[in-house]
Amino acid sequence: MLIRKHKVSERRACRLVGQHRSANRYEPRPSDLEAKLVQRMHRLSEEDPEWGYRMRAGSSRSSR
């Protein structure tokens, strides 16, 4: 925001707000467990699309 609005460099903007430049560029990567969970949820929703998320969550808890 500072970079575009005030036309300052990334280095100067980060220094102004007290933030490391690496934190400004950080893009979180989903964990392997989260990726597997999302993949399973997509697969289950394709198998039975009329189930809502609450019923789906309940069925996945009971199937452990």
Secondary structure, 3 states (H helix, E strand, C coil): CHHHHHCCCHHHHHHHHCCCHHHHHCCCCCCHHHHHHHHHHHHHHHHCCCCCHHHHHHHHHHCC
